[in-house]
Amino acid sequence: MSLKRLLPLMVAGLAAMPASAEELTGTLKKIKETGAITLGHRDSSVPFSYLDGNQKPVGYAMDICYKIVDAVKAKLAMPNLEVKLNPVTSATRIPLIANGTVDLECGSTTNNVDRQKQVAFTNTHFLTASKFVAKKASNVTKFEDLKGKTVVSTSGTTNIRQINEYNAANKLGMTILPAKDHAEAFLMVETGRAVAFVMDDVLLASLAASSKEPDSYVISTDAVSKPEPYGIMLRKDDAPFKKVVNDATAALYKSPEGPAIYDKWFTKPIPPRNINMNLPMDAAMKKAFANPSDSPDPAAY
């Protein structure tokens, strides 16, 4: 066969070949060459990423990260891809992503504009906002129910500023007490010195779940702040890897499996103490799953 006839066949053959390690870039190239992907995990960020009774990293964000790993395995045709686990802290999580030590940070990290200057985020997996916890017996479920009542929040937090502003704007006549820390604030509700404690909803859920009578508490249905989005962190300016991660999380959240994973960690007993966060999806969270977004703008949710 002449070279003239052979050349088109060679070109066609090359086009049909799967992407090689040389054609990959960024994180996908690193993973292909090393045969491993590294997940960053927290040790006590319940229920997002923490150590169970066997010191194994588990949690809501960990489950999501393992779904991303499945997508990477499929993308790279590497069914036996090794998964390495690397502990991170609030201080180390961003540097370890940026310097290539960790490929995905699986935790409870807020996606905001400042952080996006250093790292990227995938689609939002949780929204936190300022709500209140109260005893079910007090029959308060929304902020207007607190009119004329005594409320507590932790001194020095944005939450106490928000509830003071809300109280003044809506002329509710609440008495708002400052507590030195979250534990003292919750104790004031527990002992009846305050009807409600205003704080980030996921923190309130954890405090209630860890209390002596978890079933005695309820978290408000509305909030006095816009939602703050949590996302899985990855390296900045790595479009091919980000596409794999975003496609995987969007498909998960829009499928029945996404809400099922949420329910597993927020509405059912979790290890190692079998506490139940009792924090079902609210309207904003359902919207975030139905329309996946990696926007840091609270208005997007």
C-alpha positions as CSV (number, residue, x, y, z in Angstrom):
1,M,0.0,0.0,0.0
2,S,1.4,3.4,-0.9
3,L,2.3,6.0,1.7
4,K,-0.4,8.3,0.2
5,R,-3.1,5.7,0.9
6,L,-1.7,4.6,4.2
7,L,-1.5,8.1,5.8
8,P,-5.3,8.7,6.1
9,L,-5.7,5.3,7.7
10,M,-3.0,6.1,10.2
11,V,-4.7,9.4,11.1
12,A,-8.0,7.7,11.5
13,G,-6.5,5.1,13.8
14,L,-4.9,7.7,16.0
15,A,-8.2,9.6,16.3
16,A,-9.9,6.4,17.5
17,M,-7.4,5.7,20.2
18,P,-8.4,6.5,23.8
19,A,-6.8,9.5,25.6
20,S,-3.4,8.6,26.8
21,A,-1.6,9.9,29.9
22,E,0.4,12.2,27.7
23,E,-2.8,13.8,26.4
24,L,-4.2,14.4,29.9
25,T,-3.4,17.5,31.9
26,G,-3.5,18.6,35.5
27,T,-5.1,16.4,38.1
28,L,-6.3,13.7,35.7
29,K,-2.8,13.4,34.3
30,K,-1.4,13.2,37.9
31,I,-3.9,10.5,38.9
32,K,-3.2,8.5,35.7
33,E,0.5,8.6,36.2
34,T,0.5,7.8,39.9
35,G,-2.3,5.3,39.9
36,A,-3.9,7.0,42.9
37,I,-6.3,9.8,43.9
38,T,-5.9,11.5,47.3
39,L,-8.9,12.5,49.4
40,G,-8.5,15.0,52.2
41,H,-10.7,14.3,55.2
42,R,-11.5,15.9,58.6
43,D,-11.4,14.0,61.9
44,S,-14.3,15.6,63.7
45,S,-16.6,17.5,61.2
46,V,-19.8,15.6,62.0
47,P,-21.6,14.4,60.0
48,F,-19.6,15.6,56.9
49,S,-16.2,14.0,57.5
50,Y,-15.1,12.5,60.7
51,L,-13.6,9.3,62.2
52,D,-15.9,6.5,63.3
53,G,-15.3,4.1,66.1
54,N,-12.7,2.2,64.1
55,Q,-10.9,5.5,63.3
56,K,-12.0,5.2,59.7
57,P,-13.0,8.5,57.8
58,V,-16.7,8.4,57.1
59,G,-19.5,11.0,56.5
60,Y,-21.7,12.7,54.1
61,A,-18.9,14.5,52.2
62,M,-16.9,11.3,52.1
63,D,-19.7,9.4,50.4
64,I,-20.0,12.2,47.8
65,C,-16.2,12.0,47.2
66,Y,-16.3,8.3,46.7
67,K,-19.0,8.9,44.0
68,I,-16.6,11.3,42.3
69,V,-13.8,8.7,42.5
70,D,-16.1,6.3,40.7
71,A,-16.5,8.9,37.9
72,V,-12.7,9.4,37.7
73,K,-12.2,5.6,37.5
74,A,-14.6,5.5,34.6
75,K,-13.1,8.5,32.8
76,L,-9.5,7.1,33.0
77,A,-10.5,3.4,32.6
78,M,-8.9,2.6,35.9
79,P,-11.2,0.3,37.8
80,N,-8.5,-0.5,40.4
81,L,-7.5,3.2,41.1
82,E,-6.0,3.5,44.5
83,V,-7.7,5.8,47.0
84,K,-5.4,7.5,49.5
85,L,-6.8,9.3,52.6
86,N,-5.0,12.4,53.9
87,P,-6.2,14.2,57.1
88,V,-6.6,18.0,56.8
89,T,-7.5,20.7,59.2
90,S,-9.1,24.2,58.8
91,A,-5.6,25.6,58.4
92,T,-4.1,23.0,56.1
93,R,-7.0,22.1,53.7
94,I,-6.5,25.0,51.2
95,P,-2.7,24.7,51.1
96,L,-2.8,21.0,50.6
97,I,-5.2,21.3,47.7
98,A,-3.2,24.1,46.1
99,N,0.2,22.3,46.4
100,G,-1.1,19.0,44.9
101,T,-0.9,16.9,48.0
102,V,-4.7,16.4,48.1
103,D,-6.9,16.1,45.0
104,L,-10.4,16.5,46.7
105,E,-11.2,18.0,50.1
106,C,-14.2,16.2,51.5
107,G,-15.6,18.2,54.4
108,S,-17.6,21.2,55.4
109,T,-15.8,24.0,53.6
110,T,-17.8,27.2,52.7
111,N,-17.6,28.1,49.1
112,N,-17.0,31.9,49.0
113,V,-15.4,34.5,46.7
114,D,-12.2,34.9,48.7
115,R,-11.5,31.1,48.7
116,Q,-12.2,30.9,45.0
117,K,-9.1,33.0,44.4
118,Q,-7.1,30.1,45.7
119,V,-9.1,26.9,44.9
120,A,-12.1,25.7,43.0
121,F,-15.3,24.1,44.3
122,T,-17.7,21.6,42.9
123,N,-21.5,21.8,43.1
124,T,-23.0,22.7,46.5
125,H,-23.7,19.7,48.8
126,F,-25.0,21.6,51.8
127,L,-26.4,25.0,52.7
128,T,-26.2,26.4,56.2
129,A,-28.1,29.4,57.6
130,S,-29.0,31.1,60.9
131,K,-32.0,29.3,62.4
132,F,-33.0,28.5,66.0
133,V,-33.4,25.5,68.1
134,A,-36.1,25.3,70.7
135,K,-37.9,22.7,72.8
136,K,-40.9,21.2,71.0
137,A,-43.0,21.8,74.1
138,S,-42.6,25.6,73.6
139,N,-44.6,25.4,70.3
140,V,-42.3,27.7,68.3
141,T,-41.2,26.7,64.8
142,K,-40.6,30.0,63.0
143,F,-39.1,33.4,63.9
144,E,-42.4,35.3,64.2
145,D,-43.3,32.8,67.0
146,L,-40.6,34.3,69.1
147,K,-42.3,37.7,69.4
148,G,-41.9,39.0,73.0
149,K,-39.8,36.0,74.1
150,T,-36.3,35.6,75.4
151,V,-33.7,34.3,72.9
152,V,-30.0,33.6,73.2
153,S,-27.1,33.6,70.7
154,T,-23.4,33.3,71.1
155,S,-21.5,36.5,71.8
156,G,-19.3,37.8,69.0
157,T,-20.9,35.8,66.2
158,T,-22.6,37.0,63.0
159,N,-25.7,35.1,64.2
160,I,-26.3,37.4,67.2
161,R,-25.9,40.4,65.0
162,Q,-28.4,38.9,62.5
163,I,-31.0,38.2,65.1
164,N,-30.7,41.7,66.6
165,E,-31.2,43.2,63.2
166,Y,-34.1,41.0,62.5
167,N,-35.7,41.7,65.8
168,A,-35.5,45.5,65.2
169,A,-36.6,45.4,61.6
170,N,-39.7,43.2,62.4
171,K,-40.5,44.9,65.8
172,L,-40.8,41.5,67.5
173,G,-39.8,42.8,71.0
174,M,-37.5,39.8,71.7
175,T,-35.1,39.9,74.6
176,I,-31.8,38.8,73.2
177,L,-29.2,37.4,75.6
178,P,-25.5,36.9,74.7
179,A,-23.8,33.6,75.8
180,K,-20.1,33.1,76.1
181,D,-20.1,30.0,73.9
182,H,-22.4,27.6,72.1
183,A,-22.6,25.1,75.0
184,E,-23.8,27.8,77.4
185,A,-26.4,29.1,74.9
186,F,-27.8,25.6,74.4
187,L,-27.9,25.0,78.1
188,M,-30.0,28.2,78.5
189,V,-32.6,26.6,76.2
190,E,-32.3,23.3,78.0
191,T,-32.9,24.8,81.4
192,G,-35.7,27.2,80.2
193,R,-33.8,30.5,80.6
194,A,-34.3,31.1,76.9
195,V,-36.9,29.9,74.5
196,A,-34.6,29.6,71.5
197,F,-30.9,29.6,70.5
198,V,-30.0,31.2,67.2
199,M,-27.0,29.8,65.4
200,D,-26.0,27.9,62.2
201,D,-28.5,25.2,61.6
202,V,-26.1,22.3,61.3
203,L,-24.4,23.2,64.6
204,L,-27.8,23.4,66.3
205,A,-28.7,20.0,64.9
206,S,-25.4,18.5,66.3
207,L,-26.0,20.1,69.7
208,A,-29.6,18.8,69.9
209,A,-28.6,15.3,68.7
210,S,-25.9,15.1,71.4
211,S,-28.2,16.3,74.2
212,K,-29.8,14.2,76.9
213,E,-33.2,14.3,75.2
214,P,-32.6,14.7,71.4
215,D,-36.3,14.2,70.5
216,S,-37.3,17.1,72.7
217,Y,-35.9,19.8,70.3
218,V,-37.0,21.3,67.0
219,I,-35.1,23.5,64.6
220,S,-36.9,26.4,62.9
221,T,-38.4,26.1,59.5
222,D,-37.2,29.6,58.4
223,A,-33.9,31.5,58.7
224,V,-32.6,35.0,59.3
225,S,-29.7,34.7,56.9
226,K,-29.1,33.7,53.3
227,P,-27.7,30.2,52.8
228,E,-24.0,29.7,52.8
229,P,-22.9,26.9,50.4
230,Y,-20.5,24.1,51.2
231,G,-18.6,22.4,48.4
232,I,-15.9,19.8,47.7
233,M,-12.7,21.6,47.1
234,L,-10.3,20.9,44.1
235,R,-7.5,22.7,42.4
236,K,-8.1,26.0,40.6
237,D,-7.8,26.3,36.8
238,D,-8.1,22.6,36.1
239,A,-11.1,22.6,33.7
240,P,-10.9,18.9,32.6
241,F,-10.9,17.6,36.2
242,K,-13.5,20.1,37.3
243,K,-15.8,18.9,34.5
244,V,-15.5,15.3,35.6
245,V,-16.2,16.3,39.2
246,N,-19.1,18.7,38.4
247,D,-20.7,16.2,36.0
248,A,-20.5,13.5,38.7
249,T,-21.9,15.6,41.5
250,A,-24.7,17.0,39.3
251,A,-25.8,13.5,38.2
252,L,-25.7,12.3,41.9
253,Y,-27.7,15.2,43.3
254,K,-30.4,15.1,40.6
255,S,-30.8,11.3,41.0
256,P,-32.7,9.6,43.9
257,E,-29.3,8.5,45.3
258,G,-28.3,12.1,46.2
259,P,-31.2,12.8,48.6
260,A,-30.8,9.2,50.0
261,I,-27.2,10.0,50.9
262,Y,-28.3,13.2,52.6
263,D,-31.0,11.4,54.6
264,K,-28.5,8.7,55.6
265,W,-26.4,11.3,57.4
266,F,-28.9,13.9,58.5
267,T,-32.1,12.1,59.3
268,K,-31.0,8.7,60.6
269,P,-28.7,7.4,63.4
270,I,-25.0,7.7,62.5
271,P,-21.9,6.1,63.9
272,P,-20.3,5.8,66.4
273,R,-22.9,7.0,68.9
274,N,-26.0,6.5,66.8
275,I,-27.0,10.2,67.2
276,N,-29.6,11.5,64.8
277,M,-29.1,15.0,63.4
278,N,-32.9,15.3,62.6
279,L,-32.1,17.8,59.9
280,P,-34.3,17.0,56.9
281,M,-33.8,18.8,53.6
282,D,-35.4,22.2,53.5
283,A,-36.7,24.0,50.4
284,A,-33.4,25.7,49.7
285,M,-31.5,22.4,49.9
286,K,-34.0,20.6,47.6
287,K,-33.6,23.5,45.1
288,A,-29.8,23.2,45.3
289,F,-30.0,19.5,44.4
290,A,-32.5,19.9,41.7
291,N,-30.4,22.7,40.1
292,P,-26.8,21.9,40.9
293,S,-24.5,25.0,41.1
294,D,-21.0,25.7,42.2
295,S,-21.8,29.4,42.8
296,P,-20.5,31.1,46.0
297,D,-23.3,33.6,45.8
298,P,-25.9,32.9,48.5
299,A,-28.5,34.6,46.3
300,A,-28.1,31.6,43.9
301,Y,-29.9,29.4,46.4
